[in-house]
Amino acid sequence: MQSLRDILRNLGLDTWIKYHMLMQRAEAKYHRKLGHLYRRAIRSLAEMLRELGVSEVYMGYPMYISHDRGNGYNADIWWFRRIAR
């Protein structure tokens, strides 16, 4: 969608605005879904730890994973600051 938008824009056609709006909506939807998944995962983890009687949780950045074997599935996708908050 982004490449089509850029092609139309470079050609000077006004229809690129339609594709720009569609792309913005798709990105917003993606971020809303991702945020919901994070909140749900953290909430279920907190409920499970509470049932197990855990009173303190220590959290650290996955430094060795992100530096040595990091990719988008195990290190880059986690929003560390948001989860910590």
Sequence and secondary structure as in RCSB ss.txt:
>XXXX:A:sequence
MQSLRDILRNLGLDTWIKYHMLMQRAEAKYHRKLGHLYRRAIRSLAEMLRELGVSEVYMGYPMYISHDRGNGYNA
DIWWFRRIAR
>XXXX:A:secstr
 HHHHHHHHHTT TTHHHHHHHHHHHHHHHHHHHHHHHHHHHHHHHHHHHHHT         HHHHHHS  TTTT
TTS HHHHH 
